[in-house]
């Protein structure tokens, strides 16, 4: 089961990191391909790693 507050907080942190990465890439004048691909890769990779580590799992009640 997925904990909604943990998921929301985790995705907010990942979105902030992706936004910072995008700002950095734009300031470095990289190509549009990298400015699109790297932040999306950070979101997808970060989410996959967090899910595999069990950070979004809800603790069982009882």
Kinemage of the C-alpha trace (Angstrom):
@kinemage 1
@onewidth
@group {chain A} dominant
@subgroup {mainchain}
@vectorlist {calphas} color= white
{ca unk a 1} P 0.000 0.000 0.000
{ca unk a 2} L 1.282 3.472 -0.871
{ca unk a 3} L 1.235 6.268 1.706
{ca unk a 4} L -0.250 9.336 -0.001
{ca unk a 5} L 1.492 11.955 2.171
{ca unk a 6} L 4.875 10.291 1.697
{ca unk a 7} L 4.275 10.022 -2.030
{ca unk a 8} L 3.244 13.680 -2.283
{ca unk a 9} L 6.237 14.844 -0.255
{ca unk a 10} L 8.638 12.640 -2.206
{ca unk a 11} L 7.329 13.847 -5.543
{ca unk a 12} L 7.489 17.468 -4.345
{ca unk a 13} L 11.144 17.021 -3.439
{ca unk a 14} L 11.885 15.343 -6.764
{ca unk a 15} L 10.028 18.089 -8.663
{ca unk a 16} L 12.069 20.748 -6.846
{ca unk a 17} L 15.289 18.926 -7.744
{ca unk a 18} L 14.181 18.605 -11.359
{ca unk a 19} L 13.320 22.314 -11.475
{ca unk a 20} L 16.721 23.208 -10.073
{ca unk a 21} L 18.413 20.934 -12.571
{ca unk a 22} L 16.424 22.526 -15.391
{ca unk a 23} L 17.433 26.017 -14.241
{ca unk a 24} L 21.068 24.918 -14.096
{ca unk a 25} L 20.917 23.392 -17.558
{ca unk a 26} L 19.308 26.520 -19.008
{ca unk a 27} L 21.953 28.729 -17.417
{ca unk a 28} L 24.648 26.538 -18.980
{ca unk a 29} L 23.020 26.915 -22.443
{ca unk a 30} L 22.713 23.205 -23.137
{ca unk a 31} L 20.758 21.787 -26.061
{ca unk a 32} L 16.996 21.424 -25.793
{ca unk a 33} L 17.304 17.615 -25.844
{ca unk a 34} L 19.277 17.574 -22.590
{ca unk a 35} L 17.089 20.234 -20.980
{ca unk a 36} L 14.064 17.979 -21.591
{ca unk a 37} L 15.620 14.582 -20.956
{ca unk a 38} L 17.680 15.027 -17.788
{ca unk a 39} L 14.937 16.453 -15.509
{ca unk a 40} L 12.484 13.783 -16.661
{ca unk a 41} L 15.135 11.128 -16.101
{ca unk a 42} L 15.730 12.505 -12.609
{ca unk a 43} L 12.009 12.272 -11.828
{ca unk a 44} L 11.639 8.757 -13.222
{ca unk a 45} L 14.883 7.447 -11.766
{ca unk a 46} L 14.329 9.047 -8.372
{ca unk a 47} L 10.823 7.659 -8.159
{ca unk a 48} L 11.977 4.172 -9.138
{ca unk a 49} L 14.774 4.221 -6.576
{ca unk a 50} L 12.514 5.557 -3.815
{ca unk a 51} L 9.905 2.906 -4.571
{ca unk a 52} L 12.483 0.120 -4.586
{ca unk a 53} L 13.851 1.321 -1.234
{ca unk a 54} L 10.339 1.195 0.211
{ca unk a 55} L 10.116 4.909 1.021
{ca unk a 56} L 6.514 5.128 -0.173
{ca unk a 57} L 5.251 2.032 1.652
{ca unk a 58} L 2.736 2.576 4.402
{ca unk a 59} L 3.506 0.964 7.727
{ca unk a 60} L 0.941 -1.725 8.643
{ca unk a 61} L -1.515 -0.750 11.367
{ca unk a 62} L -2.300 -3.123 14.108
